[in-house]
């Protein structure tokens, strides 16, 4: 059965997702998409946030994790999801500047790399979070509240037309960023980041990876790049 195309658009863009109203790729746009580049622009930090009963009970930390290569990790999983979910597409990696540079580039000049690669569309994954999940720091991290802890991914999936250099769709990558209903998920919040062993950090990296594997197929389906018939 064909999905419903472009019904009521759901919400206004938040947290740096541009002015485009959140919604999927249109049917006409989808028919023109053949060569897709996938890019990701995450920072090299793992964010820890504990939400207490009052603001005085809140705790936080950030760990520098450049060795995790979060952008490459997200990019790889998105490429896999697109290739599996829509075999007709040619999908490849495309490199982009830092998130700060992308935000400052109103003309979307960063899409020139994709144009040189002969791509017609770019899927960009970048840190973002909805107003309903404001306690999560955009990106990746560990979140704890009411004795429940989870490793999360907070990001948006944005779709750009390379020729016109316009954003044509976007969707939350994971909303909410993690599942707070399943209890212990293999990681614990610690008030001092220095208390995490290297083995514990590696376990959390694997949980971040697993979260991308879990959420990207659904996000790409919601934005109508997979699970769609022409």
C-alpha positions as CSV (number, residue, x, y, z in Angstrom):
1,X,0.0,0.0,0.0
2,X,1.3,3.4,-0.9
3,X,1.9,5.8,2.1
4,X,0.1,9.0,2.5
5,X,2.1,11.8,0.9
6,X,2.5,15.1,2.6
7,X,-0.6,15.2,4.7
8,X,-0.8,17.7,7.5
9,X,2.7,19.0,8.3
10,X,3.4,18.3,11.9
11,X,5.3,21.1,13.6
12,X,7.6,24.1,13.1
13,X,11.3,23.5,13.0
14,X,13.1,23.9,16.3
15,X,16.7,24.0,17.5
16,X,18.4,25.1,14.3
17,X,16.5,23.0,11.8
18,X,15.8,26.0,9.6
19,X,12.5,27.7,8.8
20,X,11.1,24.8,6.7
21,X,8.0,23.2,8.3
22,X,8.7,19.7,9.4
23,X,7.5,17.2,6.8
24,X,8.5,14.5,4.3
25,X,9.9,14.7,0.8
26,X,7.0,15.3,-1.6
27,X,6.1,12.7,-4.2
28,X,7.4,14.8,-7.1
29,X,10.7,15.4,-5.3
30,X,11.0,11.7,-4.5
31,X,10.7,10.8,-8.2
32,X,13.7,13.1,-9.0
33,X,16.0,11.6,-6.3
34,X,18.5,9.1,-7.7
35,X,22.0,9.9,-6.3
36,X,22.1,10.6,-2.6
37,X,24.9,11.9,-0.5
38,X,24.9,11.3,3.3
39,X,26.6,13.7,5.6
40,X,26.8,14.1,9.4
41,X,27.9,17.0,11.5
42,X,28.2,16.0,15.2
43,X,30.7,17.4,17.7
44,X,33.2,15.1,19.4
45,X,31.4,15.2,22.8
46,X,29.4,12.8,24.9
47,X,27.0,14.7,27.1
48,X,25.9,13.5,30.5
49,X,22.8,15.0,32.1
50,X,21.0,14.0,35.3
51,X,17.7,15.8,36.0
52,X,16.9,16.0,39.7
53,X,13.7,16.7,41.5
54,X,14.7,20.3,41.6
55,X,17.2,22.4,39.6
56,X,19.6,22.0,42.6
57,X,19.7,18.3,42.0
58,X,20.7,18.6,38.3
59,X,24.2,17.4,37.3
60,X,26.0,17.4,34.1
61,X,29.3,16.6,32.4
62,X,30.8,16.5,28.9
63,X,33.4,13.9,27.7
64,X,35.6,14.6,24.7
65,X,35.4,11.5,22.5
66,X,37.0,12.3,19.1
67,X,38.1,8.6,18.9
68,X,34.4,7.6,18.6
69,X,34.0,9.5,15.3
70,X,30.3,10.1,16.0
71,X,29.8,11.8,12.6
72,X,31.3,8.9,10.7
73,X,29.3,6.4,12.8
74,X,26.0,8.1,12.1
75,X,26.8,8.6,8.4
76,X,27.7,4.9,8.0
77,X,24.5,3.7,9.7
78,X,22.4,6.1,7.6
79,X,24.0,4.9,4.3
80,X,23.3,1.3,5.4
81,X,19.6,2.1,6.2
82,X,19.1,3.9,2.8
83,X,20.7,1.1,0.8
84,X,18.6,-1.5,2.5
85,X,15.4,0.5,2.5
86,X,15.6,1.9,-1.0
87,X,17.8,-0.2,-3.3
88,X,17.0,1.9,-6.4
89,X,19.1,4.8,-4.9
90,X,22.8,5.3,-5.4
91,X,24.1,6.3,-2.0
92,X,27.5,7.5,-1.0
93,X,29.2,9.5,1.7
94,X,29.8,13.3,1.3
95,X,32.0,15.4,3.6
96,X,30.7,18.6,5.1
97,X,32.3,21.4,7.3
98,X,31.7,21.7,11.0
99,X,28.2,22.3,12.3
100,X,29.1,25.9,13.2
101,X,30.2,26.5,9.6
102,X,27.0,24.9,8.2
103,X,24.9,27.1,10.5
104,X,26.7,30.2,9.3
105,X,26.3,29.3,5.6
106,X,23.0,30.8,4.6
107,X,23.7,30.2,0.9
108,X,24.3,26.5,1.6
109,X,27.6,26.7,-0.2
110,X,28.7,23.5,1.6
111,X,26.5,21.6,-0.9
112,X,29.1,22.3,-3.6
113,X,31.0,19.2,-2.6
114,X,28.0,17.1,-3.3
115,X,27.5,18.8,-6.6
116,X,31.0,17.9,-7.6
117,X,30.3,14.3,-6.7
118,X,27.3,14.3,-9.1
119,X,24.7,14.0,-6.3
120,X,21.2,15.4,-6.7
121,X,20.2,15.2,-3.0
122,X,22.0,15.3,0.4
123,X,20.8,13.9,3.7
124,X,22.3,15.7,6.6
125,X,22.3,14.4,10.1
126,X,23.0,17.0,12.8
127,X,22.4,17.5,16.5
128,X,19.0,18.8,17.4
129,X,16.2,18.3,19.9
130,X,12.6,19.3,20.1
131,X,11.2,21.6,22.8
132,X,9.5,18.6,24.4
133,X,12.9,17.1,25.1
134,X,14.8,20.2,26.2
135,X,16.7,18.4,29.0
136,X,18.6,16.4,26.4
137,X,21.7,18.1,25.0
138,X,21.7,17.9,21.2
139,X,24.0,15.2,20.0
140,X,24.8,12.0,21.9
141,X,25.0,11.3,25.6
142,X,23.6,9.7,28.7
143,X,20.5,10.9,30.4
144,X,19.1,10.0,33.8
145,X,15.9,10.9,35.5
146,X,13.7,9.3,38.2
147,X,16.2,6.4,38.6
148,X,16.0,5.6,34.8
149,X,19.0,6.0,32.7
150,X,19.6,5.7,28.9
151,X,22.2,6.4,26.3
152,X,20.6,8.7,23.7
153,X,20.9,10.2,20.2
154,X,19.3,13.6,19.7
155,X,19.5,14.7,16.1
156,X,17.5,15.7,13.0
157,X,17.5,14.3,9.5
158,X,17.5,17.1,6.9
159,X,17.1,16.6,3.1
160,X,18.5,19.1,0.6
161,X,18.1,19.5,-3.1
162,X,21.6,20.1,-4.5
163,X,20.7,21.9,-7.7
164,X,18.5,24.5,-6.0
165,X,20.4,24.4,-2.7
166,X,17.1,24.3,-0.8
167,X,16.1,22.2,2.1
168,X,13.1,20.1,1.0
169,X,12.3,18.1,4.1
170,X,13.3,17.3,7.6
171,X,12.4,14.9,10.5
172,X,13.5,14.1,14.0
173,X,16.1,11.3,14.0
174,X,14.8,10.1,17.4
175,X,11.8,11.5,19.2
176,X,12.2,11.0,22.1
177,X,16.0,10.7,22.0
178,X,15.8,7.5,24.1
179,X,13.4,5.1,25.6
180,X,12.9,5.9,29.3
181,X,10.5,3.0,29.9
182,X,12.8,0.0,29.7
183,X,14.9,0.6,32.9
184,X,18.6,-0.3,33.0
185,X,20.0,-0.3,29.5
186,X,23.7,-1.1,30.1
187,X,25.0,2.2,31.3
188,X,24.9,4.2,34.5
189,X,25.1,8.0,35.2
190,X,28.1,9.0,37.2
191,X,28.5,12.5,38.7
192,X,32.2,12.6,37.8
193,X,33.1,11.7,34.2
194,X,36.5,10.7,35.4
195,X,34.9,7.7,37.1
196,X,34.1,6.0,33.9
197,X,36.6,3.3,32.9
198,X,37.7,2.9,29.3
199,X,35.6,-0.3,29.2
200,X,32.5,1.6,30.3
201,X,33.1,4.3,27.7
202,X,33.4,1.7,25.0
203,X,30.2,0.1,26.2
204,X,28.4,3.5,25.9
205,X,29.9,4.0,22.4
206,X,28.4,0.7,21.3
207,X,25.0,1.9,22.8
208,X,25.2,5.1,20.7
209,X,25.9,3.0,17.7
210,X,23.0,0.7,18.5
211,X,20.7,3.7,18.9
212,X,21.6,5.0,15.4
213,X,20.9,1.5,14.0
214,X,17.5,1.5,15.8
215,X,16.3,5.0,14.9
216,X,17.7,5.8,11.4
217,X,15.5,3.4,9.5
218,X,12.3,4.8,11.0
219,X,13.5,8.4,10.5
220,X,14.4,7.9,6.9
221,X,11.0,6.2,6.4
222,X,9.2,9.1,8.0
223,X,11.0,11.6,5.7
224,X,9.9,9.3,2.8
225,X,13.3,8.3,1.5
226,X,12.6,4.6,2.2
227,X,9.5,2.5,2.4
228,X,8.0,4.4,-0.4
229,X,6.6,3.3,-3.8
230,X,6.5,5.6,-6.8
